[in-house]
Structures are given as structure tokens and as C-alpha cells.
Amino acid sequence: MKKFLSYILNPEHLVWPGEPNIEITQCTKIDETSPCNTFLSRLPNHCGTHYDAPWHFNPNGPRITELPIEYFWFENVAVLDVPKGPDEGIFPEDLMPYADRIAKADLLLLKTGQTMLRKEQPEVYQQHGSYLSPEVCEYLVSNFPDLRTIGFDFLSIGSPANDLSPKSHQTLLGCYNGKFITGIEDMDLGPLYETDKKLKRVVVAPLRIVQLDSSQVSVIAEFED
């Protein structure tokens, strides 16, 4: 069984407050004047399900096109239930009970339950979602050398509701000790609530656009039979 863990890109979906959203313009339409449909998409690279590469906050870190393919192909996935409500951060004590599982993982997925919040209370999801605290980012980069990427079901590594976002991004993306863990923001983890089957692998397909720090991704999960 295979499922997407990423949202369809949609101009009606929410972005970080103040950031631009997707704009779609139809250039040609199948009619008596044109044999085909074509479109122009204006796509800011931090909207929808997207992948934060280190250069997003780390001036010495790799861009999205500079990461090796191992950062997009995962066969040791740890899925953790970490229930959180609006404005609630994730701290080291939330993850310490699962240290043995995280140590074996190359991808860590955090289920806070906010996939439903995105559908039912989108403005709360946008303005008051969960976040990774600077402390948990430091905990992850300092203790798990095999962990390459973390993904989660809230809007961003940081939250618009506090001023911790820069420090959390900088810590996770390698500004302080050289070790970085990339992040997949605004994931659709709904399929993980619909089955108890174990994840076999996760493939992350980025838009590989020159000069960009980060980009949108399609995330495909394969479950064991």
C-alpha cells in the first residue's frame, strides 16, 4: 500500500503569515484557437508541504539541489505520537522516552494530531500551531548522528505565535555545531491514522530548482503488507 503524506498545492491553503501564496494563471485553453491547455504557476518555495534544506537559515549549509539523494530516500522511519494542541511546543522530554527508536531512524515523523486542526480550524493551525523548541532541536542534532530528516503535521519548525522560530531553524539546520537535520514542514500525516501497518520506506521528491534554499516536495509512503 502506498499513500501520499504531502498536501496537494492549493492557493486556498494557508502559509506563514505575511508570506506569498501560490498564484495560477491559465495561458492557453483548448478551444478553436489553441490545441492545448497551459498554465503559469507562481510558486513561493515555502508554501504547502515543503522541505527546509540547511541554506534556508544556515549561510554555510547546502541548498536543496546540493543534498545527496540519501536525504530523500528513507528506509528506517520512526513514527512517534506526540499529541500537542495550539501553541504547544515539542521539548526534549517529549522525545526522550523514544530515544532508542530515534537512534535507529534516518527519518523521524511526529504525529501531533494537528492534521485535523488544519482542516477544521485553519486559522488556528496557521497562527497557533505547534513548533519545535530550540532545546529539542539541540537534543536531536547532538544525540542522533544517523537521523537525517524530521517531518511533522504542523505548519513550520517555528510558530508565528512566539519569537523562537529563528533559533529553532538555526539549531536544526546546523548553524551551531555543524550537524544538520533537514525538515519537512506542513505534512499530511492523516494516512498514518488510517492504518496500523508499519512504514516500509518513504520517498521524498523535491522540486530541484537552481539557487533555491528549499522547495516543495511530494512525499510517498510505502507500507508493509
C-alpha positions as protocol buffer text, in pm:
chain_id: "A"
residue {
  index: 1
  type: MET
  ca { x: 0 y: 0 z: 0 }
}
residue {
  index: 2
  type: LYS
  ca { x: 127 y: 344 z: -93 }
}
residue {
  index: 3
  type: LYS
  ca { x: -2 y: 681 z: 27 }
}
residue {
  index: 4
  type: PHE
  ca { x: 90 y: 1045 z: -15 }
}
residue {
  index: 5
  type: LEU
  ca { x: 200 y: 1222 z: 304 }
}
residue {
  index: 6
  type: SER
  ca { x: 201 y: 1563 z: 135 }
}
residue {
  index: 7
  type: TYR
  ca { x: -81 y: 1802 z: 52 }
}
residue {
  index: 8
  type: ILE
  ca { x: -189 y: 1897 z: -297 }
}
residue {
  index: 9
  type: LEU
  ca { x: -64 y: 2250 z: -362 }
}
residue {
  index: 10
  type: ASN
  ca { x: -362 y: 2483 z: -341 }
}
residue {
  index: 11
  type: PRO
  ca { x: -382 y: 2865 z: -343 }
}
residue {
  index: 12
  type: GLU
  ca { x: -658 y: 2840 z: -82 }
}
residue {
  index: 13
  type: HIS
  ca { x: -432 y: 2670 z: 172 }
}
residue {
  index: 14
  type: LEU
  ca { x: -254 y: 2863 z: 444 }
}
residue {
  index: 15
  type: VAL
  ca { x: 104 y: 2988 z: 450 }
}
residue {
  index: 16
  type: TRP
  ca { x: 323 y: 3151 z: 715 }
}
residue {
  index: 17
  type: PRO
  ca { x: 153 y: 3484 z: 795 }
}
residue {
  index: 18
  type: GLY
  ca { x: 265 y: 3756 z: 556 }
}
residue {
  index: 19
  type: GLU
  ca { x: 428 y: 3520 z: 307 }
}
residue {
  index: 20
  type: PRO
  ca { x: 303 y: 3498 z: -54 }
}
residue {
  index: 21
  type: ASN
  ca { x: 87 y: 3209 z: -169 }
}
residue {
  index: 22
  type: ILE
  ca { x: 53 y: 3019 z: -495 }
}
residue {
  index: 23
  type: GLU
  ca { x: -90 y: 3201 z: -795 }
}
residue {
  index: 24
  type: ILE
  ca { x: -212 y: 3013 z: -1103 }
}
residue {
  index: 25
  type: THR
  ca { x: -286 y: 3171 z: -1439 }
}
residue {
  index: 26
  type: GLN
  ca { x: -417 y: 2986 z: -1741 }
}
residue {
  index: 27
  type: CYS
  ca { x: -220 y: 3084 z: -2050 }
}
residue {
  index: 28
  type: THR
  ca { x: -397 y: 2883 z: -2319 }
}
residue {
  index: 29
  type: LYS
  ca { x: -719 y: 2683 z: -2324 }
}
residue {
  index: 30
  type: ILE
  ca { x: -831 y: 2407 z: -2555 }
}
residue {
  index: 31
  type: ASP
  ca { x: -1070 y: 2577 z: -2795 }
}
residue {
  index: 32
  type: GLU
  ca { x: -1083 y: 2686 z: -3155 }
}
residue {
  index: 33
  type: THR
  ca { x: -768 y: 2898 z: -3107 }
}
residue {
  index: 34
  type: SER
  ca { x: -547 y: 2651 z: -2917 }
}
residue {
  index: 35
  type: PRO
  ca { x: -495 y: 2273 z: -2923 }
}
residue {
  index: 36
  type: CYS
  ca { x: -376 y: 2256 z: -2560 }
}
residue {
  index: 37
  type: ASN
  ca { x: -407 y: 2382 z: -2206 }
}
residue {
  index: 38
  type: THR
  ca { x: -107 y: 2558 z: -2049 }
}
residue {
  index: 39
  type: PHE
  ca { x: -63 y: 2735 z: -1716 }
}
residue {
  index: 40
  type: LEU
  ca { x: 174 y: 2968 z: -1538 }
}
residue {
  index: 41
  type: SER
  ca { x: 233 y: 2890 z: -1170 }
}
residue {
  index: 42
  type: ARG
  ca { x: 385 y: 3142 z: -929 }
}
residue {
  index: 43
  type: LEU
  ca { x: 512 y: 2914 z: -655 }
}
residue {
  index: 44
  type: PRO
  ca { x: 679 y: 3058 z: -342 }
}
residue {
  index: 45
  type: ASN
  ca { x: 907 y: 2784 z: -219 }
}
residue {
  index: 46
  type: HIS
  ca { x: 792 y: 2778 z: 144 }
}
residue {
  index: 47
  type: CYS
  ca { x: 421 y: 2712 z: 99 }
}
residue {
  index: 48
  type: GLY
  ca { x: 243 y: 2378 z: 121 }
}
residue {
  index: 49
  type: THR
  ca { x: 432 y: 2064 z: 212 }
}
residue {
  index: 50
  type: HIS
  ca { x: 793 y: 2166 z: 162 }
}
residue {
  index: 51
  type: TYR
  ca { x: 1145 y: 2068 z: 256 }
}
residue {
  index: 52
  type: ASP
  ca { x: 1373 y: 2302 z: 451 }
}
residue {
  index: 53
  type: ALA
  ca { x: 1730 y: 2247 z: 336 }
}
residue {
  index: 54
  type: PRO
  ca { x: 2007 y: 2394 z: 555 }
}
residue {
  index: 55
  type: TRP
  ca { x: 2070 y: 2703 z: 341 }
}
residue {
  index: 56
  type: HIS
  ca { x: 1725 y: 2831 z: 445 }
}
residue {
  index: 57
  type: PHE
  ca { x: 1884 y: 2960 z: 769 }
}
residue {
  index: 58
  type: ASN
  ca { x: 2244 y: 2839 z: 752 }
}
residue {
  index: 59
  type: PRO
  ca { x: 2468 y: 3052 z: 526 }
}
residue {
  index: 60
  type: ASN
  ca { x: 2719 y: 2765 z: 505 }
}
residue {
  index: 61
  type: GLY
  ca { x: 2466 y: 2487 z: 453 }
}
residue {
  index: 62
  type: PRO
  ca { x: 2373 y: 2308 z: 131 }
}
residue {
  index: 63
  type: ARG
  ca { x: 2083 y: 2418 z: -89 }
}
residue {
  index: 64
  type: ILE
  ca { x: 1804 y: 2183 z: -188 }
}
residue {
  index: 65
  type: THR
  ca { x: 1987 y: 2084 z: -508 }
}
residue {
  index: 66
  type: GLU
  ca { x: 2311 y: 2014 z: -319 }
}
residue {
  index: 67
  type: LEU
  ca { x: 2179 y: 1749 z: -80 }
}
residue {
  index: 68
  type: PRO
  ca { x: 2270 y: 1388 z: -162 }
}
residue {
  index: 69
  type: ILE
  ca { x: 1989 y: 1155 z: -259 }
}
residue {
  index: 70
  type: GLU
  ca { x: 2002 y: 987 z: 84 }
}
residue {
  index: 71
  type: TYR
  ca { x: 1816 y: 1291 z: 218 }
}
residue {
  index: 72
  type: PHE
  ca { x: 1517 y: 1199 z: 2 }
}
residue {
  index: 73
  type: TRP
  ca { x: 1502 y: 818 z: 40 }
}
residue {
  index: 74
  type: PHE
  ca { x: 1434 y: 666 z: 382 }
}
residue {
  index: 75
  type: GLU
  ca { x: 1404 y: 303 z: 489 }
}
residue {
  index: 76
  type: ASN
  ca { x: 1434 y: 343 z: 867 }
}
residue {
  index: 77
  type: VAL
  ca { x: 1138 y: 556 z: 966 }
}
residue {
  index: 78
  type: ALA
  ca { x: 1035 y: 624 z: 1326 }
}
residue {
  index: 79
  type: VAL
  ca { x: 675 y: 743 z: 1372 }
}
residue {
  index: 80
  type: LEU
  ca { x: 601 y: 894 z: 1712 }
}
residue {
  index: 81
  type: ASP
  ca { x: 270 y: 1003 z: 1861 }
}
residue {
  index: 82
  type: VAL
  ca { x: 336 y: 1332 z: 2038 }
}
residue {
  index: 83
  type: PRO
  ca { x: -9 y: 1486 z: 2097 }
}
residue {
  index: 84
  type: LYS
  ca { x: 0 y: 1865 z: 2107 }
}
residue {
  index: 85
  type: GLY
  ca { x: -257 y: 2140 z: 2100 }
}
residue {
  index: 86
  type: PRO
  ca { x: -237 y: 2500 z: 1976 }
}
residue {
  index: 87
  type: ASP
  ca { x: 70 y: 2695 z: 2091 }
}
residue {
  index: 88
  type: GLU
  ca { x: 224 y: 2382 z: 2246 }
}
residue {
  index: 89
  type: GLY
  ca { x: 588 y: 2319 z: 2162 }
}
residue {
  index: 90
  type: ILE
  ca { x: 781 y: 1995 z: 2145 }
}
residue {
  index: 91
  type: PHE
  ca { x: 1062 y: 1968 z: 2401 }
}
residue {
  index: 92
  type: PRO
  ca { x: 1334 y: 1710 z: 2472 }
}
residue {
  index: 93
  type: GLU
  ca { x: 1128 y: 1540 z: 2742 }
}
residue {
  index: 94
  type: ASP
  ca { x: 862 y: 1461 z: 2479 }
}
residue {
  index: 95
  type: LEU
  ca { x: 1112 y: 1259 z: 2274 }
}
residue {
  index: 96
  type: MET
  ca { x: 1348 y: 1116 z: 2535 }
}
residue {
  index: 97
  type: PRO
  ca { x: 1127 y: 810 z: 2605 }
}
residue {
  index: 98
  type: TYR
  ca { x: 1171 y: 715 z: 2238 }
}
residue {
  index: 99
  type: ALA
  ca { x: 1548 y: 767 z: 2217 }
}
residue {
  index: 100
  type: ASP
  ca { x: 1618 y: 405 z: 2119 }
}
residue {
  index: 101
  type: ARG
  ca { x: 1376 y: 427 z: 1826 }
}
residue {
  index: 102
  type: ILE
  ca { x: 1506 y: 764 z: 1710 }
}
residue {
  index: 103
  type: ALA
  ca { x: 1865 y: 636 z: 1722 }
}
residue {
  index: 104
  type: LYS
  ca { x: 1781 y: 371 z: 1460 }
}
residue {
  index: 105
  type: ALA
  ca { x: 1595 y: 610 z: 1229 }
}
residue {
  index: 106
  type: ASP
  ca { x: 1702 y: 814 z: 929 }
}
residue {
  index: 107
  type: LEU
  ca { x: 1359 y: 984 z: 918 }
}
residue {
  index: 108
  type: LEU
  ca { x: 1152 y: 1089 z: 1220 }
}
residue {
  index: 109
  type: LEU
  ca { x: 781 y: 1166 z: 1175 }
}
residue {
  index: 110
  type: LEU
  ca { x: 593 y: 1342 z: 1455 }
}
residue {
  index: 111
  type: LYS
  ca { x: 216 y: 1300 z: 1481 }
}
residue {
  index: 112
  type: THR
  ca { x: 73 y: 1576 z: 1699 }
}
residue {
  index: 113
  type: GLY
  ca { x: -285 y: 1543 z: 1577 }
}
residue {
  index: 114
  type: GLN
  ca { x: -281 y: 1879 z: 1403 }
}
residue {
  index: 115
  type: THR
  ca { x: -365 y: 1733 z: 1063 }
}
residue {
  index: 116
  type: MET
  ca { x: -729 y: 1761 z: 1174 }
}
residue {
  index: 117
  type: LEU
  ca { x: -673 y: 2113 z: 1306 }
}
residue {
  index: 118
  type: ARG
  ca { x: -560 y: 2217 z: 958 }
}
residue {
  index: 119
  type: LYS
  ca { x: -896 y: 2103 z: 819 }
}
residue {
  index: 120
  type: GLU
  ca { x: -1127 y: 2217 z: 1097 }
}
residue {
  index: 121
  type: GLN
  ca { x: -961 y: 2534 z: 1231 }
}
residue {
  index: 122
  type: PRO
  ca { x: -723 y: 2654 z: 960 }
}
residue {
  index: 123
  type: GLU
  ca { x: -659 y: 2995 z: 1113 }
}
residue {
  index: 124
  type: VAL
  ca { x: -561 y: 2835 z: 1445 }
}
residue {
  index: 125
  type: TYR
  ca { x: -335 y: 2596 z: 1255 }
}
residue {
  index: 126
  type: GLN
  ca { x: -171 y: 2891 z: 1081 }
}
residue {
  index: 127
  type: GLN
  ca { x: -134 y: 3128 z: 1376 }
}
residue {
  index: 128
  type: HIS
  ca { x: -109 y: 2898 z: 1679 }
}
residue {
  index: 129
  type: GLY
  ca { x: 29 y: 2565 z: 1566 }
}
residue {
  index: 130
  type: SER
  ca { x: 287 y: 2354 z: 1741 }
}
residue {
  index: 131
  type: TYR
  ca { x: 661 y: 2407 z: 1697 }
}
residue {
  index: 132
  type: LEU
  ca { x: 999 y: 2252 z: 1762 }
}
residue {
  index: 133
  type: SER
  ca { x: 1164 y: 2426 z: 2055 }
}
residue {
  index: 134
  type: PRO
  ca { x: 1530 y: 2526 z: 2026 }
}
residue {
  index: 135
  type: GLU
  ca { x: 1600 y: 2277 z: 2303 }
}
residue {
  index: 136
  type: VAL
  ca { x: 1453 y: 1980 z: 2116 }
}
residue {
  index: 137
  type: CYS
  ca { x: 1642 y: 2083 z: 1803 }
}
residue {
  index: 138
  type: GLU
  ca { x: 1965 y: 2084 z: 2003 }
}
residue {
  index: 139
  type: TYR
  ca { x: 1873 y: 1746 z: 2153 }
}
residue {
  index: 140
  type: LEU
  ca { x: 1823 y: 1593 z: 1809 }
}
residue {
  index: 141
  type: VAL
  ca { x: 2136 y: 1727 z: 1640 }
}
residue {
  index: 142
  type: SER
  ca { x: 2354 y: 1642 z: 1940 }
}
residue {
  index: 143
  type: ASN
  ca { x: 2238 y: 1287 z: 2005 }
}
residue {
  index: 144
  type: PHE
  ca { x: 2131 y: 1119 z: 1682 }
}
residue {
  index: 145
  type: PRO
  ca { x: 2406 y: 1110 z: 1417 }
}
residue {
  index: 146
  type: ASP
  ca { x: 2209 y: 883 z: 1181 }
}
residue {
  index: 147
  type: LEU
  ca { x: 1895 y: 1097 z: 1182 }
}
residue {
  index: 148
  type: ARG
  ca { x: 1884 y: 1295 z: 858 }
}
residue {
  index: 149
  type: THR
  ca { x: 1536 y: 1444 z: 843 }
}
residue {
  index: 150
  type: ILE
  ca { x: 1234 y: 1522 z: 1059 }
}
residue {
  index: 151
  type: GLY
  ca { x: 879 y: 1570 z: 933 }
}
residue {
  index: 152
  type: PHE
  ca { x: 564 y: 1677 z: 1115 }
}
residue {
  index: 153
  type: ASP
  ca { x: 197 y: 1770 z: 1083 }
}
residue {
  index: 154
  type: PHE
  ca { x: 218 y: 2139 z: 1175 }
}
residue {
  index: 155
  type: LEU
  ca { x: 293 y: 2447 z: 969 }
}
residue {
  index: 156
  type: SER
  ca { x: 661 y: 2506 z: 1038 }
}
residue {
  index: 157
  type: ILE
  ca { x: 961 y: 2429 z: 1256 }
}
residue {
  index: 158
  type: GLY
  ca { x: 871 y: 2754 z: 1430 }
}
residue {
  index: 159
  type: SER
  ca { x: 542 y: 2920 z: 1518 }
}
residue {
  index: 160
  type: PRO
  ca { x: 413 y: 3271 z: 1439 }
}
residue {
  index: 161
  type: ALA
  ca { x: 288 y: 3287 z: 1799 }
}
residue {
  index: 162
  type: ASN
  ca { x: 636 y: 3329 z: 1951 }
}
residue {
  index: 163
  type: ASP
  ca { x: 985 y: 3451 z: 1862 }
}
residue {
  index: 164
  type: LEU
  ca { x: 1163 y: 3112 z: 1880 }
}
residue {
  index: 165
  type: SER
  ca { x: 1147 y: 3027 z: 1510 }
}
residue {
  index: 166
  type: PRO
  ca { x: 1489 y: 3165 z: 1404 }
}
residue {
  index: 167
  type: LYS
  ca { x: 1674 y: 2990 z: 1686 }
}
residue {
  index: 168
  type: SER
  ca { x: 1497 y: 2659 z: 1624 }
}
residue {
  index: 169
  type: HIS
  ca { x: 1566 y: 2672 z: 1250 }
}
residue {
  index: 170
  type: GLN
  ca { x: 1929 y: 2773 z: 1302 }
}
residue {
  index: 171
  type: THR
  ca { x: 1989 y: 2494 z: 1553 }
}
residue {
  index: 172
  type: LEU
  ca { x: 1824 y: 2220 z: 1348 }
}
residue {
  index: 173
  type: LEU
  ca { x: 1985 y: 2331 z: 1021 }
}
residue {
  index: 174
  type: GLY
  ca { x: 2341 y: 2322 z: 1152 }
}
residue {
  index: 175
  type: CYS
  ca { x: 2438 y: 2679 z: 1238 }
}
residue {
  index: 176
  type: TYR
  ca { x: 2598 y: 2591 z: 1572 }
}
residue {
  index: 177
  type: ASN
  ca { x: 2770 y: 2253 z: 1570 }
}
residue {
  index: 178
  type: GLY
  ca { x: 2788 y: 2163 z: 1201 }
}
residue {
  index: 179
  type: LYS
  ca { x: 2542 y: 1874 z: 1226 }
}
residue {
  index: 180
  type: PHE
  ca { x: 2215 y: 1947 z: 1047 }
}
residue {
  index: 181
  type: ILE
  ca { x: 1880 y: 1773 z: 1027 }
}
residue {
  index: 182
  type: THR
  ca { x: 1655 y: 1880 z: 743 }
}
residue {
  index: 183
  type: GLY
  ca { x: 1284 y: 1940 z: 798 }
}
residue {
  index: 184
  type: ILE
  ca { x: 966 y: 1859 z: 608 }
}
residue {
  index: 185
  type: GLU
  ca { x: 702 y: 2111 z: 711 }
}
residue {
  index: 186
  type: ASP
  ca { x: 322 y: 2102 z: 684 }
}
residue {
  index: 187
  type: MET
  ca { x: 292 y: 1728 z: 614 }
}
residue {
  index: 188
  type: ASP
  ca { x: -34 y: 1539 z: 571 }
}
residue {
  index: 189
  type: LEU
  ca { x: 3 y: 1259 z: 823 }
}
residue {
  index: 190
  type: GLY
  ca { x: -364 y: 1163 z: 804 }
}
residue {
  index: 191
  type: PRO
  ca { x: -286 y: 827 z: 637 }
}
residue {
  index: 192
  type: LEU
  ca { x: -82 y: 726 z: 942 }
}
residue {
  index: 193
  type: TYR
  ca { x: -402 y: 738 z: 1149 }
}
residue {
  index: 194
  type: GLU
  ca { x: -586 y: 519 z: 899 }
}
residue {
  index: 195
  type: THR
  ca { x: -366 y: 209 z: 924 }
}
residue {
  index: 196
  type: ASP
  ca { x: -157 y: 27 z: 1180 }
}
residue {
  index: 197
  type: LYS
  ca { x: 74 y: -112 z: 913 }
}
residue {
  index: 198
  type: LYS
  ca { x: 442 y: -32 z: 952 }
}
residue {
  index: 199
  type: LEU
  ca { x: 612 y: 207 z: 714 }
}
residue {
  index: 200
  type: LYS
  ca { x: 848 y: 22 z: 483 }
}
residue {
  index: 201
  type: ARG
  ca { x: 1002 y: 329 z: 319 }
}
residue {
  index: 202
  type: VAL
  ca { x: 936 y: 694 z: 248 }
}
residue {
  index: 203
  type: VAL
  ca { x: 1042 y: 867 z: -72 }
}
residue {
  index: 204
  type: VAL
  ca { x: 1055 y: 1246 z: -88 }
}
residue {
  index: 205
  type: ALA
  ca { x: 1053 y: 1403 z: -436 }
}
residue {
  index: 206
  type: PRO
  ca { x: 1164 y: 1769 z: -433 }
}
residue {
  index: 207
  type: LEU
  ca { x: 1140 y: 2036 z: -697 }
}
residue {
  index: 208
  type: ARG
  ca { x: 1511 y: 2067 z: -778 }
}
residue {
  index: 209
  type: ILE
  ca { x: 1532 y: 2431 z: -887 }
}
residue {
  index: 210
  type: VAL
  ca { x: 1870 y: 2601 z: -915 }
}
residue {
  index: 211
  type: GLN
  ca { x: 1958 y: 2863 z: -649 }
}
residue {
  index: 212
  type: LEU
  ca { x: 1674 y: 2773 z: -413 }
}
residue {
  index: 213
  type: ASP
  ca { x: 1736 y: 2709 z: -43 }
}
residue {
  index: 214
  type: SER
  ca { x: 1435 y: 2477 z: -16 }
}
residue {
  index: 215
  type: SER
  ca { x: 1140 y: 2351 z: -221 }
}
residue {
  index: 216
  type: GLN
  ca { x: 802 y: 2182 z: -231 }
}
residue {
  index: 217
  type: VAL
  ca { x: 805 y: 1803 z: -208 }
}
residue {
  index: 218
  type: SER
  ca { x: 576 y: 1514 z: -283 }
}
residue {
  index: 219
  type: VAL
  ca { x: 611 y: 1259 z: -3 }
}
residue {
  index: 220
  type: ILE
  ca { x: 519 y: 897 z: -82 }
}
residue {
  index: 221
  type: ALA
  ca { x: 497 y: 634 z: 190 }
}
residue {
  index: 222
  type: GLU
  ca { x: 505 y: 260 z: 127 }
}
residue {
  index: 223
  type: PHE
  ca { x: 356 y: 41 z: 397 }
}
residue {
  index: 224
  type: GLU
  ca { x: 435 y: -323 z: 468 }
}
residue {
  index: 225
  type: ASP
  ca { x: 178 y: -580 z: 353 }
}
